[in-house]
């Protein structure tokens, strides 16, 4: 037997022992001693893959490999979103073999870059003004802003007045605030099941539900039946949730039937207040609801640009920033 193999000072002791055993085995089988071949991060000792693993793990930088792994995982998340439209934290954690905490961190990071929209328990593709998405996902996208918008809108109501609330996350918040305000003798007209459910048990609110054709995506009613029913009514306020507010075209929505119904709501209302977060300002959807001249007021959040506020003010629209 030859002299013992000493561990190289730059390698861990375990690697030295394992390499020594491999060399002894090579002599017994009359094979050549292992020689290292390095290609990128791959190291091959003539087929001794486990030593390649040990060596590559020792030589790789943990921070670099971890960063690359996270970037690759996030790219795959975006691929899944493009394919399926939505993902959940627990499904992703199981697929990638990581913890739900890690997966939430990945989704938050992607959301900050604008690559996706976070929802409760997962994420959906980033909203396009021409793309209609389920109400449940819409509700989770801008919740803090919608809370403040809803509070400001509800403060415009007075006892004995009638308001129309169309379908939207912001108008759902208006409904919640109306329920909490408990003004006397209020009447609310709506085509949205979510708004109706919110106000159904409010004793101080007389609720009028508009019927028609149910849109499953938004859980709201549209169509000629709904328009005929509206033609017989009048409201002091219309709180109008929109998907886009183009500064030239006016408020817009992805659905043509909904745009037509919202137009009827405007015509029977004394005051029209658009309730929308700042991301809707400047966007234009498929169907125009009405011109800017029909809008009296906009309630939006503090991310709105000063230029947009100035342009709207010049058009005679009161802008309330919350």
TISE-127914 format. One line per field, with one value per residue (C-alpha): residue in three letters; y, x, z. Coordinates in Angstrom, 1 decimal, always signed. Last residue first. Layout:
<pts>
residuo	ALA|...
py	Y|...
px	X|...
pz	Z|...
</pts>
This chain:
<pts>
residuo	UNK|UNK|UNK|UNK|UNK|UNK|UNK|UNK|UNK|UNK|UNK|UNK|UNK|UNK|UNK|UNK|UNK|UNK|UNK|UNK|UNK|UNK|UNK|UNK|UNK|UNK|UNK|UNK|UNK|UNK|UNK|UNK|UNK|UNK|UNK|UNK|UNK|UNK|UNK|UNK|UNK|UNK|UNK|UNK|UNK|UNK|UNK|UNK|UNK|UNK|UNK|UNK|UNK|UNK|UNK|UNK|UNK|UNK|UNK|UNK|UNK|UNK|UNK|UNK|UNK|UNK|UNK|UNK|UNK|UNK|UNK|UNK|UNK|UNK|UNK|UNK|UNK|UNK|UNK|UNK|UNK|UNK|UNK|UNK|UNK|UNK|UNK|UNK|UNK|UNK|UNK|UNK|UNK|UNK|UNK|UNK|UNK|UNK|UNK|UNK|UNK|UNK|UNK|UNK|UNK|UNK|UNK|UNK|UNK|UNK|UNK|UNK|UNK|UNK|UNK|UNK|UNK|UNK|UNK|UNK|UNK|UNK|UNK|UNK|UNK|UNK|UNK|UNK|UNK|UNK|UNK|UNK|UNK|UNK|UNK|UNK|UNK|UNK|UNK|UNK|UNK|UNK|UNK|UNK|UNK|UNK|UNK|UNK|UNK|UNK|UNK|UNK|UNK|UNK|UNK|UNK|UNK|UNK|UNK|UNK|UNK|UNK|UNK|UNK|UNK|UNK|UNK|UNK|UNK|UNK|UNK|UNK|UNK|UNK|UNK|UNK|UNK|UNK|UNK|UNK|UNK|UNK|UNK|UNK|UNK|UNK|UNK|UNK|UNK|UNK|UNK|UNK|UNK|UNK|UNK|UNK|UNK|UNK|UNK|UNK|UNK|UNK|UNK|UNK|UNK|UNK|UNK|UNK|UNK|UNK|UNK|UNK|UNK|UNK|UNK|UNK|UNK|UNK|UNK|UNK|UNK|UNK|UNK|UNK|UNK|UNK|UNK|UNK|UNK|UNK|UNK|UNK|UNK|UNK|UNK|UNK|UNK|UNK|UNK|UNK|UNK|UNK|UNK|UNK|UNK|UNK|UNK|UNK|UNK|UNK|UNK|UNK|UNK|UNK|UNK|UNK|UNK|UNK|UNK|UNK|UNK|UNK|UNK|UNK|UNK|UNK|UNK|UNK|UNK|UNK|UNK|UNK|UNK|UNK|UNK|UNK|UNK|UNK|UNK|UNK|UNK|UNK|UNK|UNK|UNK|UNK|UNK|UNK|UNK|UNK|UNK|UNK|UNK|UNK|UNK|UNK|UNK|UNK|UNK|UNK|UNK|UNK|UNK|UNK|UNK|UNK|UNK|UNK|UNK|UNK|UNK|UNK|UNK|UNK|UNK|UNK|UNK|UNK|UNK|UNK|UNK|UNK
py	+59.9|+62.2|+63.9|+65.2|+67.5|+67.2|+70.4|+69.4|+71.5|+69.6|+66.3|+67.6|+68.9|+65.6|+63.7|+65.9|+65.5|+61.7|+59.5|+57.4|+59.2|+57.2|+58.0|+59.8|+61.4|+63.9|+65.3|+62.9|+63.4|+65.8|+63.0|+61.1|+58.0|+54.2|+53.5|+49.8|+48.0|+49.5|+52.6|+53.3|+56.8|+56.6|+53.0|+52.4|+55.4|+53.5|+54.1|+55.6|+57.7|+60.0|+60.9|+63.4|+63.8|+60.2|+58.8|+59.3|+58.0|+54.7|+54.3|+54.6|+52.0|+49.6|+50.2|+49.7|+46.5|+45.2|+46.1|+44.4|+45.5|+48.8|+52.5|+55.9|+58.9|+59.2|+62.0|+61.4|+57.7|+56.3|+52.5|+49.5|+51.6|+51.8|+54.3|+55.7|+57.2|+59.8|+61.4|+58.6|+58.2|+55.1|+54.0|+53.8|+51.6|+48.7|+49.0|+48.9|+45.7|+44.0|+45.1|+43.5|+43.4|+41.7|+41.3|+38.4|+39.8|+36.8|+35.1|+37.9|+37.4|+38.6|+40.8|+42.0|+45.2|+44.9|+47.8|+47.9|+50.2|+50.8|+51.5|+47.9|+46.7|+42.9|+42.9|+45.6|+43.5|+40.8|+43.4|+44.9|+41.4|+40.6|+43.6|+45.3|+48.0|+50.6|+51.8|+53.7|+55.5|+56.5|+57.1|+57.1|+54.0|+54.9|+51.2|+49.9|+52.9|+52.0|+48.5|+49.6|+52.1|+49.2|+47.2|+50.2|+50.2|+46.4|+46.8|+46.3|+49.4|+51.3|+53.6|+56.0|+57.4|+60.0|+60.2|+60.8|+62.2|+60.5|+62.2|+60.5|+57.2|+58.2|+59.1|+55.8|+53.8|+55.4|+54.7|+51.1|+50.8|+52.0|+49.3|+46.6|+47.2|+43.7|+41.5|+42.5|+42.0|+38.3|+37.6|+39.5|+37.2|+38.8|+40.8|+41.6|+44.8|+46.9|+44.3|+43.0|+41.3|+37.6|+36.2|+35.4|+33.2|+32.7|+36.0|+37.7|+39.2|+40.7|+39.8|+41.1|+44.6|+44.6|+44.7|+41.8|+39.6|+40.2|+39.5|+36.3|+35.1|+36.0|+34.1|+31.1|+31.2|+31.4|+28.5|+26.4|+25.0|+21.8|+23.6|+21.9|+21.7|+25.3|+26.3|+24.5|+26.0|+29.5|+29.4|+30.2|+32.0|+32.6|+29.0|+29.3|+32.8|+32.3|+29.0|+30.7|+33.6|+31.0|+29.4|+32.7|+33.1|+29.7|+30.6|+33.8|+32.0|+29.4|+32.0|+33.8|+30.7|+29.7|+33.1|+33.3|+29.7|+30.3|+27.1|+25.4|+23.2|+22.0|+21.4|+19.3|+17.3|+16.7|+15.8|+13.4|+11.8|+11.6|+9.5|+9.1|+10.0|+12.6|+15.0|+18.6|+20.7|+24.4|+25.5|+22.5|+21.1|+17.8|+16.3|+13.2|+10.0|+7.5|+5.1|+1.8|-1.4|-2.5|-2.6|+0.7|+2.5|+1.3|+2.8|+6.1|+6.1|+5.6|+8.5|+10.7|+9.9|+10.7|+14.0|+15.0|+14.3|+16.4|+19.6|+21.0|+24.0|+22.5|+19.4|+16.3|+13.9|+10.6|+7.9|+6.4|+3.5|+0.0
px	-57.7|-57.8|-61.1|-61.1|-64.0|-64.4|-64.7|-62.5|-59.7|-60.0|-59.5|-56.3|-54.9|-55.6|-54.0|-50.9|-50.7|-50.4|-52.8|-51.0|-53.1|-56.2|-59.3|-62.7|-63.8|-66.6|-69.2|-68.9|-71.3|-68.9|-66.2|-68.2|-70.2|-69.8|-67.1|-66.6|-63.3|-61.3|-59.1|-56.6|-55.6|-56.8|-57.6|-54.3|-55.3|-58.1|-61.6|-64.9|-66.5|-69.1|-72.2|-74.7|-78.4|-78.8|-81.2|-78.9|-75.8|-77.5|-78.6|-74.9|-74.0|-76.4|-74.9|-71.4|-72.4|-73.8|-70.5|-68.2|-64.5|-65.4|-64.8|-65.1|-64.3|-63.0|-60.5|-59.1|-59.6|-61.0|-60.6|-62.1|-64.9|-66.9|-69.7|-71.3|-74.5|-76.1|-79.5|-81.3|-84.3|-86.2|-88.6|-85.8|-83.8|-86.3|-86.1|-82.3|-82.3|-84.6|-82.5|-79.3|-77.2|-77.2|-74.1|-72.0|-68.9|-67.7|-71.1|-72.8|-76.5|-79.0|-81.7|-82.7|-82.0|-82.3|-83.8|-82.7|-84.3|-81.5|-82.0|-82.5|-79.2|-79.5|-79.6|-77.0|-73.9|-75.8|-77.1|-73.6|-72.2|-75.2|-74.5|-77.3|-77.9|-80.3|-79.9|-82.5|-81.6|-84.2|-81.9|-78.2|-76.6|-73.0|-71.9|-74.2|-73.2|-69.6|-70.0|-71.9|-69.1|-66.7|-68.7|-68.7|-64.9|-64.8|-67.2|-70.8|-72.9|-74.1|-77.1|-77.9|-81.2|-81.3|-83.4|-80.4|-77.4|-74.7|-71.4|-69.7|-70.3|-67.9|-65.0|-65.3|-65.5|-62.4|-60.5|-61.4|-60.8|-57.2|-56.6|-58.3|-56.5|-56.1|-58.1|-61.6|-60.5|-59.7|-63.1|-64.8|-63.5|-61.5|-62.4|-59.6|-59.6|-58.1|-55.4|-55.0|-51.7|-52.1|-53.4|-51.8|-52.1|-53.8|-55.8|-54.7|-51.5|-51.4|-48.5|-45.4|-45.8|-42.3|-43.7|-46.0|-43.1|-41.4|-44.7|-45.1|-41.6|-42.0|-45.3|-43.5|-40.8|-43.4|-45.3|-42.2|-40.3|-40.6|-41.3|-44.6|-45.7|-44.9|-46.6|-49.8|-49.8|-49.3|-52.0|-51.8|-54.0|-54.3|-53.4|-50.8|-49.5|-49.6|-47.6|-45.0|-44.8|-44.2|-41.5|-39.7|-40.0|-38.4|-35.5|-34.9|-35.1|-32.6|-30.2|-30.3|-29.7|-26.8|-25.2|-25.7|-24.5|-21.3|-20.4|-17.0|-18.1|-21.3|-19.4|-16.9|-19.4|-21.6|-18.6|-17.5|-21.0|-20.6|-17.5|-17.7|-14.1|-13.9|-16.5|-17.0|-20.0|-20.2|-19.0|-17.2|-14.5|-12.7|-10.9|-8.7|-9.4|-6.6|-6.5|-8.2|-6.6|-9.6|-7.7|-5.9|-9.2|-10.6|-7.6|-8.2|-11.8|-11.0|-8.6|-11.2|-13.7|-11.1|-10.2|-13.8|-14.6|-11.6|-13.0|-10.9|-8.4|-5.8|-5.5|-6.2|-3.3|-3.4|-1.7|+1.5|+1.2|+0.0
pz	-0.8|-3.8|-4.6|-8.2|-9.3|-13.1|-15.1|-18.0|-16.6|-13.3|-15.3|-16.9|-13.7|-11.8|-14.6|-14.6|-10.8|-11.2|-9.3|-6.6|-3.9|-4.5|-6.5|-6.2|-9.5|-9.8|-12.1|-15.1|-18.0|-19.8|-19.8|-22.4|-21.7|-21.2|-23.8|-24.6|-25.2|-22.3|-22.1|-19.4|-18.5|-14.9|-14.0|-12.1|-9.8|-8.1|-9.3|-8.0|-10.7|-9.2|-11.3|-9.9|-10.8|-12.0|-14.6|-17.6|-15.9|-15.0|-18.6|-19.7|-17.1|-18.8|-22.2|-20.8|-19.1|-22.4|-24.2|-21.7|-21.2|-19.5|-20.2|-18.5|-20.7|-24.3|-23.8|-20.3|-20.6|-17.4|-17.3|-15.5|-14.1|-10.8|-11.0|-7.9|-9.2|-6.9|-6.6|-8.4|-10.7|-11.8|-14.6|-17.2|-14.9|-15.3|-19.1|-19.0|-16.8|-19.2|-22.2|-20.9|-17.7|-14.3|-12.2|-10.8|-12.5|-14.4|-14.3|-16.2|-15.4|-17.9|-16.5|-13.0|-11.1|-7.4|-5.4|-1.7|+0.9|+3.4|+7.1|+8.0|+6.5|+6.0|+2.2|+2.0|+1.4|-0.5|-2.9|-3.4|-4.2|-6.5|-8.6|-10.6|-8.0|-6.7|-3.2|-1.1|+2.1|+4.7|+7.6|+7.5|+9.0|+8.2|+8.5|+5.7|+3.5|+4.2|+3.0|-0.1|-1.0|-0.6|-3.1|-5.3|-5.3|-6.2|-9.1|-10.2|-10.3|-7.3|-7.8|-4.9|-3.5|-0.8|+2.4|+4.7|+3.0|+0.9|+0.1|+3.1|+1.4|-1.5|+0.9|+2.7|-0.4|-1.9|+1.3|+1.3|-2.5|-2.0|+0.6|-1.6|-4.9|-6.3|-3.9|-5.2|-8.8|-8.1|-6.6|-9.4|-12.1|-14.8|-17.9|-20.2|-22.3|-19.6|-19.1|-15.6|-14.7|-14.7|-11.5|-8.1|-5.1|-1.7|-1.8|-5.0|-6.1|-9.7|-12.0|-13.7|-12.2|-10.7|-7.2|-8.1|-9.1|-5.7|-3.9|-5.9|-5.0|-1.3|-1.3|-2.7|-0.1|+2.7|+1.1|+1.5|-1.5|-3.6|-6.8|-7.6|-4.0|-3.3|-6.5|-5.6|-2.1|-3.3|-5.9|-9.7|-12.2|-15.9|-16.8|-19.6|-19.0|-15.3|-15.6|-17.7|-15.1|-12.4|-14.5|-14.7|-10.9|-10.4|-12.7|-10.8|-7.4|-8.5|-9.9|-6.6|-4.6|-6.8|-6.4|-2.6|-2.1|-4.1|-5.9|-5.1|-2.3|-4.0|-7.2|-5.3|-3.4|-6.5|-8.7|-5.9|-6.2|-10.0|-10.1|-13.9|-14.8|-12.0|-13.6|-12.5|-13.7|-12.7|-16.1|-17.6|-15.3|-16.0|-13.1|-13.5|-11.7|-11.6|-14.6|-14.2|-13.2|-11.2|-8.0|-8.9|-9.4|-6.1|-4.4|-6.3|-5.2|-1.6|-1.7|-3.3|-0.5|+2.1|+0.5|+0.0|+3.7|+4.8|+3.1|+0.3|+0.2|+2.6|+0.4|+2.6|+2.8|+0.9|+3.0|+1.6|-0.8|+0.0
</pts>
